[in-house]
Amino acid sequence: MTKCSGYGLGELLRNHSNPIGVEIGCAEADTTHFLLSTHSNLKLTSIDPYVNYIDWNGNNLNTLQAKYEMVGQIMRPFADRFNLLREYSDEAASSFEDESLDFIFIDGLHTYEQVKKDCENYYSKIKKGGLFAGHDYSVIPAVNRAVIEFAAKVNAKILVTEVDVWYWYK
């Protein structure tokens, strides 16, 4: 099995019997599919605007409408446990009550500014004891900087697991 970006998250969710979570950045739904396939009681909302943009490596991502349609097909078997919000994460934050989620997985726009905003916008949404996590901690300096700064702000110790997933428990 190819390891998706959320692979390390799978084991961390084993302690939750009926987890409810949010994934920021769905893309081709590799992590989404993995999590829903391996956690039969998981309810997951993924957020991705599926708009064309230039990524952190300078790649022009301009096939996102096709990806959005593909994700709809791939995720059809999980329709009762999966919801896809085609919005920017900043806009979608108001869709979730404070302390209503068991986990957040941040793997959207990998700029310093956006990772920092996602941390600010979603940390309050996590229940006490919930998992706050994301991807690309070691490989993208902007992600690393934003996560380190936010962890210091909330007095959290950053842990890292497989496939460069960063996390801590609230």
KAVENKA-V148158 format. One line per field, one symbol per residue. ss: DSSP state (H for helix, E for strand, - for the rest). phi: phi as a letter, one per 20 degrees, with the letter a starting at -180 (. if undefined). burial: I if it has 16 or more other C-alpha atoms within 10 Angstrom, else O. A space follows every 10 residues. Layout:
BEGIN
ss=???
phi=???
burial=???
END
This chain:
BEGIN
ss=------HHHH HH-------E EEEE-----H HHHHHHHH-- --EEEEE--- --EE-----E E--HHHHHHH HHHHHHHH-- -EEEE---HH HHHHH----- EEEEEE---- -HHHHHHHHH HHHHHEEEEE EEEEE----- HHHHHHHHHH HHH-----EE EHHHEEEEE-
phi=.feefegffg ffegfefcfd bcdenelemf fgfgfffecf dfdcddcafl dfaeefenee ecdffffgff fgffegfdgf cccdeebfff ffgffcffld debccebefe egffffffff fdfffeffnf edbacmfeec gffgfffgff gffdldefdc cglmeeabdf
burial=OOOIIIIIIO OOIOOOOOII IIIIIIIIII IIIIIIOOIO OIIIIIIIII OOOOOOOOOO OOOIOOIIOO IOOOIOOIOO IIIIIOOIIO OIIOOOOOOO IIIIIIIIII IIOIIIOIIO IIIIIIIOOI IIIIIIIOOO OIIIIIIOOI IOOOOOOIOI OIIIIIIIII
END
